[in-house]
Amino acid sequence: MTDERPEVEQQEDFEQVSGDDFTAEAVNINQSTVGTINAELVRMSSSGAQAITANEVEIRQGGAATVNAQEFQLEAGGVGAVQAENASINGGFVGAAMSTESSLSNGQVGLIYADSVDMQSSQAGLVVARHVVGSPVQTKLLIAGQVEGPVETLVDTQQVAVIGLLAGAVTGLVLYALNLLFGRNR
């Protein structure tokens, strides 16, 4: 990253709000760091941003703290948190992702919450989804309505249910025992 000013495709409604903040129809950033971007289309290459709000976001070998978009694509980069209608992560890392449709290919996600997730050679810490497809689905904790493909996980949906029942039973027994030992003086 350099201190050069970002390359910004200027449109009629282009406005540089402050030194590092931009509002425009389309923003193209190459080898720069910026603060906040509000645009219809954002394309970043070898660049970083604090916050991006846009209809379509494409990040290649770059990163952002937060992204809010309809269409999101990440290739070989990193993002802290993403909220998108459709999210595609290829060879990158996302801390937390919330979307309707998510596609991971050679990527990693800490937490993903989505209606549908397609995981190809990817890993996730926690996946919560209605439908998960993968080859294989590699996750630490999986909570899903339907899973297609082999699963490599520490805890899956059935195990979560069993753990919940056991935790409830143990808690009930401990409270019962404490009540017997230290019963109420009436």
C-alpha positions as CSV (number, residue, x, y, z in Angstrom):
1,M,0.0,0.0,0.0
2,T,1.2,3.4,-0.9
3,D,0.3,7.0,0.1
4,E,-0.9,7.7,-3.4
5,R,-4.4,9.0,-3.8
6,P,-6.9,6.4,-5.0
7,E,-7.8,6.2,-8.6
8,V,-11.5,7.1,-8.6
9,E,-13.7,6.9,-11.7
10,Q,-15.5,10.2,-11.5
11,Q,-19.1,10.5,-12.4
12,E,-21.5,13.5,-12.3
13,D,-22.4,12.8,-8.7
14,F,-18.8,12.2,-7.6
15,E,-17.9,13.7,-4.2
16,Q,-14.8,13.3,-2.1
17,V,-16.5,13.8,1.3
18,S,-13.2,14.1,3.2
19,G,-9.6,13.1,2.6
20,D,-10.3,9.4,2.7
21,D,-14.1,9.2,2.2
22,F,-15.8,8.9,-1.2
23,T,-19.3,9.0,-2.7
24,A,-19.6,8.2,-6.3
25,E,-21.5,6.1,-8.9
26,A,-18.4,3.9,-9.5
27,V,-15.1,3.8,-7.5
28,N,-12.0,2.0,-8.8
29,I,-9.2,1.9,-6.2
30,N,-5.7,0.5,-7.0
31,Q,-2.9,0.2,-4.4
32,S,-4.4,2.7,-2.0
33,T,-6.1,2.9,1.4
34,V,-9.3,4.9,1.9
35,G,-11.8,5.4,4.7
36,T,-15.5,5.1,3.7
37,I,-16.9,4.4,0.3
38,N,-20.6,4.9,-0.7
39,A,-21.2,3.9,-4.4
40,E,-23.1,1.8,-6.8
41,L,-20.0,-0.1,-7.9
42,V,-16.7,-0.5,-6.0
43,R,-13.7,-2.3,-7.5
44,M,-10.6,-2.6,-5.4
45,S,-7.2,-4.1,-6.3
46,S,-4.3,-4.3,-3.8
47,S,-6.2,-1.8,-1.7
48,G,-8.0,-1.3,1.6
49,A,-11.0,0.4,3.0
50,Q,-12.6,1.0,6.4
51,A,-16.2,0.7,5.3
52,I,-17.9,0.0,2.0
53,T,-21.6,0.4,1.2
54,A,-22.5,-0.4,-2.4
55,N,-24.7,-2.4,-4.7
56,E,-21.7,-4.3,-6.1
57,V,-18.3,-4.8,-4.5
58,E,-15.3,-6.6,-6.0
59,I,-12.1,-6.9,-3.9
60,R,-9.0,-8.5,-5.4
61,Q,-5.9,-8.9,-3.1
62,G,-7.2,-6.2,-0.8
63,G,-9.3,-5.8,2.3
64,A,-12.0,-4.0,4.2
65,A,-13.2,-3.8,7.7
66,T,-16.9,-3.9,6.8
67,V,-18.9,-4.4,3.6
68,N,-22.6,-4.0,3.0
69,A,-23.6,-4.9,-0.6
70,Q,-26.1,-6.7,-2.8
71,E,-23.3,-8.5,-4.7
72,F,-20.0,-9.2,-3.1
73,Q,-16.9,-10.9,-4.5
74,L,-13.6,-11.4,-2.7
75,E,-10.5,-12.9,-4.3
76,A,-7.4,-13.4,-2.3
77,G,-8.2,-10.8,0.3
78,G,-9.6,-10.3,3.7
79,V,-12.8,-8.7,5.1
80,G,-13.8,-8.4,8.8
81,A,-17.6,-8.5,8.3
82,V,-19.8,-8.8,5.2
83,Q,-23.6,-8.4,4.8
84,A,-24.6,-9.2,1.2
85,E,-27.4,-10.7,-0.8
86,N,-24.9,-12.8,-2.7
87,A,-21.4,-13.4,-1.4
88,S,-18.6,-15.1,-3.3
89,I,-15.3,-15.8,-1.5
90,N,-12.4,-17.2,-3.5
91,G,-9.1,-17.7,-1.8
92,G,-9.8,-15.1,0.9
93,F,-10.8,-14.8,4.5
94,V,-13.9,-13.3,6.0
95,G,-14.4,-13.0,9.8
96,A,-18.3,-13.0,9.7
97,A,-20.6,-13.2,6.7
98,M,-24.4,-12.9,6.6
99,S,-26.0,-13.5,3.2
100,T,-28.8,-15.2,1.3
101,E,-26.5,-17.1,-1.0
102,S,-22.8,-17.7,-0.2
103,S,-20.2,-19.4,-2.3
104,L,-16.8,-20.3,-0.8
105,S,-13.9,-21.7,-2.9
106,N,-10.5,-22.2,-1.3
107,G,-11.6,-19.6,1.3
108,Q,-12.1,-19.4,5.0
109,V,-14.9,-17.9,7.1
110,G,-15.1,-17.6,10.8
111,L,-18.9,-17.4,11.0
112,I,-21.3,-17.7,8.2
113,Y,-25.1,-17.3,8.4
114,A,-27.0,-17.8,5.2
115,D,-29.9,-19.5,3.5
116,S,-27.7,-21.4,1.1
117,V,-24.0,-22.1,1.3
118,D,-21.8,-23.8,-1.3
119,M,-18.4,-24.8,0.1
120,Q,-15.7,-26.1,-2.2
121,S,-12.3,-26.8,-0.6
122,S,-13.1,-24.2,2.1
123,Q,-13.2,-24.1,5.8
124,A,-15.5,-22.4,8.3
125,G,-15.6,-22.0,12.1
126,L,-19.5,-21.9,12.4
127,V,-22.0,-22.5,9.6
128,V,-25.7,-21.8,10.2
129,A,-27.7,-22.3,7.0
130,R,-30.8,-23.9,5.7
131,H,-29.0,-25.7,2.9
132,V,-25.3,-26.5,2.6
133,V,-23.5,-28.1,-0.3
134,G,-19.9,-29.0,-0.4
135,S,-17.0,-31.3,-1.2
136,P,-16.3,-31.6,1.6
137,V,-18.1,-29.4,4.1
138,Q,-15.3,-28.5,6.5
139,T,-16.4,-26.7,9.7
140,K,-16.0,-26.8,13.4
141,L,-19.7,-26.4,14.1
142,L,-22.5,-27.0,11.6
143,I,-26.1,-26.2,12.1
144,A,-28.0,-26.8,8.8
145,G,-31.4,-28.0,7.7
146,Q,-30.1,-29.9,4.7
147,V,-26.5,-30.9,3.9
148,E,-25.3,-32.4,0.5
149,G,-21.8,-33.8,0.4
150,P,-19.4,-35.2,2.9
151,V,-19.1,-33.4,6.2
152,E,-15.9,-32.9,8.3
153,T,-17.0,-31.2,11.5
154,L,-16.4,-31.3,15.2
155,V,-20.1,-30.8,16.0
156,D,-23.1,-31.2,13.6
157,T,-26.8,-30.4,14.0
158,Q,-27.7,-33.7,15.7
159,Q,-24.8,-33.4,18.1
160,V,-25.8,-29.9,19.0
161,A,-29.3,-31.2,19.9
162,V,-27.8,-34.0,22.1
163,I,-25.4,-31.6,23.8
164,G,-28.3,-29.2,24.5
165,L,-30.4,-32.0,26.0
166,L,-27.5,-33.2,28.1
167,A,-26.6,-29.7,29.3
168,G,-30.3,-29.1,30.3
169,A,-30.4,-32.4,32.2
170,V,-27.1,-31.8,34.0
171,T,-28.2,-28.2,34.9
172,G,-31.5,-29.6,36.3
173,L,-29.7,-32.2,38.3
174,V,-27.2,-29.7,39.8
175,L,-30.0,-27.3,40.7
176,Y,-32.0,-30.2,42.3
177,A,-28.9,-31.4,44.3
178,L,-28.2,-27.8,45.5
179,N,-31.8,-27.4,46.6
180,L,-31.6,-30.7,48.6
181,L,-28.3,-29.7,50.2
182,F,-29.1,-26.1,51.0
183,G,-32.8,-26.4,51.1
184,R,-34.9,-23.4,52.0
185,N,-35.4,-22.8,55.7
186,R,-39.1,-22.2,56.1
